[in-house]
Amino acid sequence: MSTARPRTPTSTRAIRSPRELRRSAPLFAALGDDTRLGLVSRLCTRGPLSTTRLAEGAGVTRQAVSKHLEVLAEVGVLRSRRLGRERVWEVDAAPLQAARECLDAISQDWDRALGRLKAFVED
C-alpha cells in the first residue's frame, strides 16, 4: 500500500477566502426566492423592462414586484433608471460573475477533496 499522496493540480485562479465567499451570501439569499429568480431570469432574456412589464405575469402584485426588485438592487444584481413615470430595470452582470467565481472555487475544492478521497480508498 502506497503512502504517497497524489499531487493535486493547482488552479490558476486564487481560491476565494471564507470572507470573500461570505460577501456573496446576500446575493445567493436574494436569488433563493423564486419570484426574484424569475425576475432576474426575465431581465436576462428580455433585456431592460419596466416595473409594470415585470409585474405582468409575475403572479404577485406590482407592489410586491417593486419590493423584490429593491432587494435585488440592494445586493447589486439590478440597477434602474427613471424613464418618464416608470422605472426601468436591467441586470448588472458583475455580481453574478463574482457569485459564479465563488461557486467555481467551491466546486474546485470539492473536486480536489473527492480526488483525495478516491486516492485514499484506492490505496
Chimera marker file (.cmm) of the C-alpha trace (Angstrom):
<marker_set name="trace">
<marker id="1" x="0.000" y="0.000" z="0.000" r="1" g="1" b="0" radius="0.5"/>
<marker id="2" x="1.440" y="3.350" z="-1.034" r="1" g="1" b="0" radius="0.5"/>
<marker id="3" x="1.559" y="6.194" z="1.479" r="1" g="1" b="0" radius="0.5"/>
<marker id="4" x="2.465" y="8.866" z="-1.056" r="1" g="1" b="0" radius="0.5"/>
<marker id="5" x="-0.273" y="11.398" z="-1.580" r="1" g="1" b="0" radius="0.5"/>
<marker id="6" x="-1.254" y="12.204" z="-5.143" r="1" g="1" b="0" radius="0.5"/>
<marker id="7" x="-0.374" y="15.675" z="-6.324" r="1" g="1" b="0" radius="0.5"/>
<marker id="8" x="-3.398" y="17.844" z="-6.841" r="1" g="1" b="0" radius="0.5"/>
<marker id="9" x="-3.229" y="20.271" z="-9.755" r="1" g="1" b="0" radius="0.5"/>
<marker id="10" x="-3.238" y="23.849" z="-8.596" r="1" g="1" b="0" radius="0.5"/>
<marker id="11" x="-5.713" y="26.270" z="-10.067" r="1" g="1" b="0" radius="0.5"/>
<marker id="12" x="-4.563" y="29.322" z="-11.964" r="1" g="1" b="0" radius="0.5"/>
<marker id="13" x="-7.192" y="31.268" z="-10.068" r="1" g="1" b="0" radius="0.5"/>
<marker id="14" x="-6.761" y="32.054" z="-6.409" r="1" g="1" b="0" radius="0.5"/>
<marker id="15" x="-9.173" y="30.163" z="-4.204" r="1" g="1" b="0" radius="0.5"/>
<marker id="16" x="-11.513" y="32.573" z="-2.513" r="1" g="1" b="0" radius="0.5"/>
<marker id="17" x="-11.197" y="33.099" z="1.191" r="1" g="1" b="0" radius="0.5"/>
<marker id="18" x="-14.141" y="32.486" z="3.531" r="1" g="1" b="0" radius="0.5"/>
<marker id="19" x="-14.504" y="36.253" z="3.854" r="1" g="1" b="0" radius="0.5"/>
<marker id="20" x="-14.831" y="36.632" z="0.075" r="1" g="1" b="0" radius="0.5"/>
<marker id="21" x="-17.322" y="33.773" z="-0.055" r="1" g="1" b="0" radius="0.5"/>
<marker id="22" x="-19.410" y="35.382" z="2.707" r="1" g="1" b="0" radius="0.5"/>
<marker id="23" x="-19.691" y="38.566" z="0.647" r="1" g="1" b="0" radius="0.5"/>
<marker id="24" x="-21.701" y="36.625" z="-1.927" r="1" g="1" b="0" radius="0.5"/>
<marker id="25" x="-24.111" y="35.220" z="0.668" r="1" g="1" b="0" radius="0.5"/>
<marker id="26" x="-26.655" y="38.091" z="0.374" r="1" g="1" b="0" radius="0.5"/>
<marker id="27" x="-26.730" y="37.593" z="-3.392" r="1" g="1" b="0" radius="0.5"/>
<marker id="28" x="-27.391" y="33.868" z="-3.030" r="1" g="1" b="0" radius="0.5"/>
<marker id="29" x="-30.066" y="34.596" z="-0.426" r="1" g="1" b="0" radius="0.5"/>
<marker id="30" x="-31.749" y="37.120" z="-2.720" r="1" g="1" b="0" radius="0.5"/>
<marker id="31" x="-31.712" y="34.708" z="-5.650" r="1" g="1" b="0" radius="0.5"/>
<marker id="32" x="-33.069" y="31.946" z="-3.404" r="1" g="1" b="0" radius="0.5"/>
<marker id="33" x="-36.569" y="33.394" z="-3.730" r="1" g="1" b="0" radius="0.5"/>
<marker id="34" x="-38.493" y="32.009" z="-6.721" r="1" g="1" b="0" radius="0.5"/>
<marker id="35" x="-40.078" y="35.357" z="-7.595" r="1" g="1" b="0" radius="0.5"/>
<marker id="36" x="-36.754" y="37.227" z="-7.527" r="1" g="1" b="0" radius="0.5"/>
<marker id="37" x="-35.020" y="34.493" z="-9.505" r="1" g="1" b="0" radius="0.5"/>
<marker id="38" x="-37.808" y="34.671" z="-12.077" r="1" g="1" b="0" radius="0.5"/>
<marker id="39" x="-37.456" y="38.451" z="-12.349" r="1" g="1" b="0" radius="0.5"/>
<marker id="40" x="-33.706" y="38.200" z="-12.919" r="1" g="1" b="0" radius="0.5"/>
<marker id="41" x="-34.248" y="35.455" z="-15.474" r="1" g="1" b="0" radius="0.5"/>
<marker id="42" x="-36.770" y="37.561" z="-17.391" r="1" g="1" b="0" radius="0.5"/>
<marker id="43" x="-34.420" y="40.543" z="-17.388" r="1" g="1" b="0" radius="0.5"/>
<marker id="44" x="-31.544" y="38.356" z="-18.589" r="1" g="1" b="0" radius="0.5"/>
<marker id="45" x="-33.532" y="37.002" z="-21.507" r="1" g="1" b="0" radius="0.5"/>
<marker id="46" x="-35.635" y="40.015" z="-22.466" r="1" g="1" b="0" radius="0.5"/>
<marker id="47" x="-33.392" y="42.932" z="-21.560" r="1" g="1" b="0" radius="0.5"/>
<marker id="48" x="-34.403" y="46.055" z="-19.626" r="1" g="1" b="0" radius="0.5"/>
<marker id="49" x="-38.061" y="46.144" z="-18.581" r="1" g="1" b="0" radius="0.5"/>
<marker id="50" x="-40.256" y="48.497" z="-16.597" r="1" g="1" b="0" radius="0.5"/>
<marker id="51" x="-41.700" y="47.557" z="-13.235" r="1" g="1" b="0" radius="0.5"/>
<marker id="52" x="-45.131" y="47.384" z="-14.862" r="1" g="1" b="0" radius="0.5"/>
<marker id="53" x="-43.935" y="44.950" z="-17.551" r="1" g="1" b="0" radius="0.5"/>
<marker id="54" x="-42.159" y="42.835" z="-14.947" r="1" g="1" b="0" radius="0.5"/>
<marker id="55" x="-45.322" y="42.657" z="-12.848" r="1" g="1" b="0" radius="0.5"/>
<marker id="56" x="-47.286" y="41.260" z="-15.795" r="1" g="1" b="0" radius="0.5"/>
<marker id="57" x="-47.454" y="37.508" z="-15.385" r="1" g="1" b="0" radius="0.5"/>
<marker id="58" x="-45.317" y="37.527" z="-12.241" r="1" g="1" b="0" radius="0.5"/>
<marker id="59" x="-48.124" y="36.075" z="-10.133" r="1" g="1" b="0" radius="0.5"/>
<marker id="60" x="-47.759" y="38.799" z="-7.481" r="1" g="1" b="0" radius="0.5"/>
<marker id="61" x="-48.857" y="42.414" z="-7.210" r="1" g="1" b="0" radius="0.5"/>
<marker id="62" x="-46.931" y="45.294" z="-8.733" r="1" g="1" b="0" radius="0.5"/>
<marker id="63" x="-46.090" y="46.457" z="-5.202" r="1" g="1" b="0" radius="0.5"/>
<marker id="64" x="-44.655" y="43.035" z="-4.363" r="1" g="1" b="0" radius="0.5"/>
<marker id="65" x="-42.612" y="43.071" z="-7.581" r="1" g="1" b="0" radius="0.5"/>
<marker id="66" x="-41.284" y="46.515" z="-6.629" r="1" g="1" b="0" radius="0.5"/>
<marker id="67" x="-40.141" y="45.197" z="-3.238" r="1" g="1" b="0" radius="0.5"/>
<marker id="68" x="-38.443" y="42.201" z="-4.837" r="1" g="1" b="0" radius="0.5"/>
<marker id="69" x="-36.697" y="44.489" z="-7.329" r="1" g="1" b="0" radius="0.5"/>
<marker id="70" x="-35.418" y="46.671" z="-4.491" r="1" g="1" b="0" radius="0.5"/>
<marker id="71" x="-33.976" y="43.615" z="-2.726" r="1" g="1" b="0" radius="0.5"/>
<marker id="72" x="-32.165" y="42.644" z="-5.921" r="1" g="1" b="0" radius="0.5"/>
<marker id="73" x="-30.904" y="46.214" z="-6.333" r="1" g="1" b="0" radius="0.5"/>
<marker id="74" x="-29.586" y="46.216" z="-2.752" r="1" g="1" b="0" radius="0.5"/>
<marker id="75" x="-27.398" y="43.185" z="-3.483" r="1" g="1" b="0" radius="0.5"/>
<marker id="76" x="-26.224" y="44.786" z="-6.719" r="1" g="1" b="0" radius="0.5"/>
<marker id="77" x="-27.791" y="42.418" z="-9.254" r="1" g="1" b="0" radius="0.5"/>
<marker id="78" x="-30.137" y="45.019" z="-10.701" r="1" g="1" b="0" radius="0.5"/>
<marker id="79" x="-29.948" y="48.708" z="-11.438" r="1" g="1" b="0" radius="0.5"/>
<marker id="80" x="-32.692" y="51.021" z="-12.538" r="1" g="1" b="0" radius="0.5"/>
<marker id="81" x="-33.261" y="54.355" z="-14.179" r="1" g="1" b="0" radius="0.5"/>
<marker id="82" x="-36.253" y="56.619" z="-14.445" r="1" g="1" b="0" radius="0.5"/>
<marker id="83" x="-37.954" y="56.835" z="-17.813" r="1" g="1" b="0" radius="0.5"/>
<marker id="84" x="-40.872" y="59.216" z="-17.518" r="1" g="1" b="0" radius="0.5"/>
<marker id="85" x="-43.141" y="57.904" z="-14.782" r="1" g="1" b="0" radius="0.5"/>
<marker id="86" x="-41.723" y="54.397" z="-14.957" r="1" g="1" b="0" radius="0.5"/>
<marker id="87" x="-38.620" y="52.800" z="-13.534" r="1" g="1" b="0" radius="0.5"/>
<marker id="88" x="-36.752" y="50.566" z="-15.996" r="1" g="1" b="0" radius="0.5"/>
<marker id="89" x="-34.691" y="47.704" z="-14.578" r="1" g="1" b="0" radius="0.5"/>
<marker id="90" x="-31.691" y="45.881" z="-16.005" r="1" g="1" b="0" radius="0.5"/>
<marker id="91" x="-29.235" y="43.255" z="-14.837" r="1" g="1" b="0" radius="0.5"/>
<marker id="92" x="-25.732" y="44.143" z="-13.674" r="1" g="1" b="0" radius="0.5"/>
<marker id="93" x="-23.729" y="41.060" z="-14.608" r="1" g="1" b="0" radius="0.5"/>
<marker id="94" x="-20.689" y="41.801" z="-12.402" r="1" g="1" b="0" radius="0.5"/>
<marker id="95" x="-22.167" y="40.495" z="-9.120" r="1" g="1" b="0" radius="0.5"/>
<marker id="96" x="-23.465" y="37.408" z="-10.906" r="1" g="1" b="0" radius="0.5"/>
<marker id="97" x="-19.993" y="36.774" z="-12.316" r="1" g="1" b="0" radius="0.5"/>
<marker id="98" x="-18.479" y="37.154" z="-8.848" r="1" g="1" b="0" radius="0.5"/>
<marker id="99" x="-21.022" y="34.661" z="-7.499" r="1" g="1" b="0" radius="0.5"/>
<marker id="100" x="-20.170" y="32.266" z="-10.305" r="1" g="1" b="0" radius="0.5"/>
<marker id="101" x="-16.483" y="32.522" z="-9.405" r="1" g="1" b="0" radius="0.5"/>
<marker id="102" x="-17.366" y="31.675" z="-5.793" r="1" g="1" b="0" radius="0.5"/>
<marker id="103" x="-19.301" y="28.617" z="-6.916" r="1" g="1" b="0" radius="0.5"/>
<marker id="104" x="-16.449" y="27.609" z="-9.228" r="1" g="1" b="0" radius="0.5"/>
<marker id="105" x="-13.988" y="27.869" z="-6.323" r="1" g="1" b="0" radius="0.5"/>
<marker id="106" x="-16.232" y="25.726" z="-4.132" r="1" g="1" b="0" radius="0.5"/>
<marker id="107" x="-16.599" y="23.208" z="-6.959" r="1" g="1" b="0" radius="0.5"/>
<marker id="108" x="-12.830" y="23.028" z="-7.398" r="1" g="1" b="0" radius="0.5"/>
<marker id="109" x="-12.395" y="22.467" z="-3.646" r="1" g="1" b="0" radius="0.5"/>
<marker id="110" x="-14.900" y="19.602" z="-3.775" r="1" g="1" b="0" radius="0.5"/>
<marker id="111" x="-13.222" y="18.102" z="-6.844" r="1" g="1" b="0" radius="0.5"/>
<marker id="112" x="-9.855" y="18.140" z="-5.066" r="1" g="1" b="0" radius="0.5"/>
<marker id="113" x="-11.366" y="16.665" z="-1.878" r="1" g="1" b="0" radius="0.5"/>
<marker id="114" x="-13.090" y="13.902" z="-3.830" r="1" g="1" b="0" radius="0.5"/>
<marker id="115" x="-9.845" y="13.211" z="-5.683" r="1" g="1" b="0" radius="0.5"/>
<marker id="116" x="-8.017" y="12.820" z="-2.381" r="1" g="1" b="0" radius="0.5"/>
<marker id="117" x="-10.768" y="10.542" z="-1.063" r="1" g="1" b="0" radius="0.5"/>
<marker id="118" x="-10.641" y="8.412" z="-4.218" r="1" g="1" b="0" radius="0.5"/>
<marker id="119" x="-6.849" y="8.104" z="-3.961" r="1" g="1" b="0" radius="0.5"/>
<marker id="120" x="-7.130" y="7.154" z="-0.287" r="1" g="1" b="0" radius="0.5"/>
<marker id="121" x="-9.777" y="4.491" z="-0.953" r="1" g="1" b="0" radius="0.5"/>
<marker id="122" x="-7.836" y="3.060" z="-3.892" r="1" g="1" b="0" radius="0.5"/>
<marker id="123" x="-4.592" y="2.805" z="-1.875" r="1" g="1" b="0" radius="0.5"/>
<link id1="1" id2="2" r="1" g="1" b="0" radius="0.2"/>
<link id1="2" id2="3" r="1" g="1" b="0" radius="0.2"/>
<link id1="3" id2="4" r="1" g="1" b="0" radius="0.2"/>
<link id1="4" id2="5" r="1" g="1" b="0" radius="0.2"/>
<link id1="5" id2="6" r="1" g="1" b="0" radius="0.2"/>
<link id1="6" id2="7" r="1" g="1" b="0" radius="0.2"/>
<link id1="7" id2="8" r="1" g="1" b="0" radius="0.2"/>
<link id1="8" id2="9" r="1" g="1" b="0" radius="0.2"/>
<link id1="9" id2="10" r="1" g="1" b="0" radius="0.2"/>
<link id1="10" id2="11" r="1" g="1" b="0" radius="0.2"/>
<link id1="11" id2="12" r="1" g="1" b="0" radius="0.2"/>
<link id1="12" id2="13" r="1" g="1" b="0" radius="0.2"/>
<link id1="13" id2="14" r="1" g="1" b="0" radius="0.2"/>
<link id1="14" id2="15" r="1" g="1" b="0" radius="0.2"/>
<link id1="15" id2="16" r="1" g="1" b="0" radius="0.2"/>
<link id1="16" id2="17" r="1" g="1" b="0" radius="0.2"/>
<link id1="17" id2="18" r="1" g="1" b="0" radius="0.2"/>
<link id1="18" id2="19" r="1" g="1" b="0" radius="0.2"/>
<link id1="19" id2="20" r="1" g="1" b="0" radius="0.2"/>
<link id1="20" id2="21" r="1" g="1" b="0" radius="0.2"/>
<link id1="21" id2="22" r="1" g="1" b="0" radius="0.2"/>
<link id1="22" id2="23" r="1" g="1" b="0" radius="0.2"/>
<link id1="23" id2="24" r="1" g="1" b="0" radius="0.2"/>
<link id1="24" id2="25" r="1" g="1" b="0" radius="0.2"/>
<link id1="25" id2="26" r="1" g="1" b="0" radius="0.2"/>
<link id1="26" id2="27" r="1" g="1" b="0" radius="0.2"/>
<link id1="27" id2="28" r="1" g="1" b="0" radius="0.2"/>
<link id1="28" id2="29" r="1" g="1" b="0" radius="0.2"/>
<link id1="29" id2="30" r="1" g="1" b="0" radius="0.2"/>
<link id1="30" id2="31" r="1" g="1" b="0" radius="0.2"/>
<link id1="31" id2="32" r="1" g="1" b="0" radius="0.2"/>
<link id1="32" id2="33" r="1" g="1" b="0" radius="0.2"/>
<link id1="33" id2="34" r="1" g="1" b="0" radius="0.2"/>
<link id1="34" id2="35" r="1" g="1" b="0" radius="0.2"/>
<link id1="35" id2="36" r="1" g="1" b="0" radius="0.2"/>
<link id1="36" id2="37" r="1" g="1" b="0" radius="0.2"/>
<link id1="37" id2="38" r="1" g="1" b="0" radius="0.2"/>
<link id1="38" id2="39" r="1" g="1" b="0" radius="0.2"/>
<link id1="39" id2="40" r="1" g="1" b="0" radius="0.2"/>
<link id1="40" id2="41" r="1" g="1" b="0" radius="0.2"/>
<link id1="41" id2="42" r="1" g="1" b="0" radius="0.2"/>
<link id1="42" id2="43" r="1" g="1" b="0" radius="0.2"/>
<link id1="43" id2="44" r="1" g="1" b="0" radius="0.2"/>
<link id1="44" id2="45" r="1" g="1" b="0" radius="0.2"/>
<link id1="45" id2="46" r="1" g="1" b="0" radius="0.2"/>
<link id1="46" id2="47" r="1" g="1" b="0" radius="0.2"/>
<link id1="47" id2="48" r="1" g="1" b="0" radius="0.2"/>
<link id1="48" id2="49" r="1" g="1" b="0" radius="0.2"/>
<link id1="49" id2="50" r="1" g="1" b="0" radius="0.2"/>
<link id1="50" id2="51" r="1" g="1" b="0" radius="0.2"/>
<link id1="51" id2="52" r="1" g="1" b="0" radius="0.2"/>
<link id1="52" id2="53" r="1" g="1" b="0" radius="0.2"/>
<link id1="53" id2="54" r="1" g="1" b="0" radius="0.2"/>
<link id1="54" id2="55" r="1" g="1" b="0" radius="0.2"/>
<link id1="55" id2="56" r="1" g="1" b="0" radius="0.2"/>
<link id1="56" id2="57" r="1" g="1" b="0" radius="0.2"/>
<link id1="57" id2="58" r="1" g="1" b="0" radius="0.2"/>
<link id1="58" id2="59" r="1" g="1" b="0" radius="0.2"/>
<link id1="59" id2="60" r="1" g="1" b="0" radius="0.2"/>
<link id1="60" id2="61" r="1" g="1" b="0" radius="0.2"/>
<link id1="61" id2="62" r="1" g="1" b="0" radius="0.2"/>
<link id1="62" id2="63" r="1" g="1" b="0" radius="0.2"/>
<link id1="63" id2="64" r="1" g="1" b="0" radius="0.2"/>
<link id1="64" id2="65" r="1" g="1" b="0" radius="0.2"/>
<link id1="65" id2="66" r="1" g="1" b="0" radius="0.2"/>
<link id1="66" id2="67" r="1" g="1" b="0" radius="0.2"/>
<link id1="67" id2="68" r="1" g="1" b="0" radius="0.2"/>
<link id1="68" id2="69" r="1" g="1" b="0" radius="0.2"/>
<link id1="69" id2="70" r="1" g="1" b="0" radius="0.2"/>
<link id1="70" id2="71" r="1" g="1" b="0" radius="0.2"/>
<link id1="71" id2="72" r="1" g="1" b="0" radius="0.2"/>
<link id1="72" id2="73" r="1" g="1" b="0" radius="0.2"/>
<link id1="73" id2="74" r="1" g="1" b="0" radius="0.2"/>
<link id1="74" id2="75" r="1" g="1" b="0" radius="0.2"/>
<link id1="75" id2="76" r="1" g="1" b="0" radius="0.2"/>
<link id1="76" id2="77" r="1" g="1" b="0" radius="0.2"/>
<link id1="77" id2="78" r="1" g="1" b="0" radius="0.2"/>
<link id1="78" id2="79" r="1" g="1" b="0" radius="0.2"/>
<link id1="79" id2="80" r="1" g="1" b="0" radius="0.2"/>
<link id1="80" id2="81" r="1" g="1" b="0" radius="0.2"/>
<link id1="81" id2="82" r="1" g="1" b="0" radius="0.2"/>
<link id1="82" id2="83" r="1" g="1" b="0" radius="0.2"/>
<link id1="83" id2="84" r="1" g="1" b="0" radius="0.2"/>
<link id1="84" id2="85" r="1" g="1" b="0" radius="0.2"/>
<link id1="85" id2="86" r="1" g="1" b="0" radius="0.2"/>
<link id1="86" id2="87" r="1" g="1" b="0" radius="0.2"/>
<link id1="87" id2="88" r="1" g="1" b="0" radius="0.2"/>
<link id1="88" id2="89" r="1" g="1" b="0" radius="0.2"/>
<link id1="89" id2="90" r="1" g="1" b="0" radius="0.2"/>
<link id1="90" id2="91" r="1" g="1" b="0" radius="0.2"/>
<link id1="91" id2="92" r="1" g="1" b="0" radius="0.2"/>
<link id1="92" id2="93" r="1" g="1" b="0" radius="0.2"/>
<link id1="93" id2="94" r="1" g="1" b="0" radius="0.2"/>
<link id1="94" id2="95" r="1" g="1" b="0" radius="0.2"/>
<link id1="95" id2="96" r="1" g="1" b="0" radius="0.2"/>
<link id1="96" id2="97" r="1" g="1" b="0" radius="0.2"/>
<link id1="97" id2="98" r="1" g="1" b="0" radius="0.2"/>
<link id1="98" id2="99" r="1" g="1" b="0" radius="0.2"/>
<link id1="99" id2="100" r="1" g="1" b="0" radius="0.2"/>
<link id1="100" id2="101" r="1" g="1" b="0" radius="0.2"/>
<link id1="101" id2="102" r="1" g="1" b="0" radius="0.2"/>
<link id1="102" id2="103" r="1" g="1" b="0" radius="0.2"/>
<link id1="103" id2="104" r="1" g="1" b="0" radius="0.2"/>
<link id1="104" id2="105" r="1" g="1" b="0" radius="0.2"/>
<link id1="105" id2="106" r="1" g="1" b="0" radius="0.2"/>
<link id1="106" id2="107" r="1" g="1" b="0" radius="0.2"/>
<link id1="107" id2="108" r="1" g="1" b="0" radius="0.2"/>
<link id1="108" id2="109" r="1" g="1" b="0" radius="0.2"/>
<link id1="109" id2="110" r="1" g="1" b="0" radius="0.2"/>
<link id1="110" id2="111" r="1" g="1" b="0" radius="0.2"/>
<link id1="111" id2="112" r="1" g="1" b="0" radius="0.2"/>
<link id1="112" id2="113" r="1" g="1" b="0" radius="0.2"/>
<link id1="113" id2="114" r="1" g="1" b="0" radius="0.2"/>
<link id1="114" id2="115" r="1" g="1" b="0" radius="0.2"/>
<link id1="115" id2="116" r="1" g="1" b="0" radius="0.2"/>
<link id1="116" id2="117" r="1" g="1" b="0" radius="0.2"/>
<link id1="117" id2="118" r="1" g="1" b="0" radius="0.2"/>
<link id1="118" id2="119" r="1" g="1" b="0" radius="0.2"/>
<link id1="119" id2="120" r="1" g="1" b="0" radius="0.2"/>
<link id1="120" id2="121" r="1" g="1" b="0" radius="0.2"/>
<link id1="121" id2="122" r="1" g="1" b="0" radius="0.2"/>
<link id1="122" id2="123" r="1" g="1" b="0" radius="0.2"/>
</marker_set>
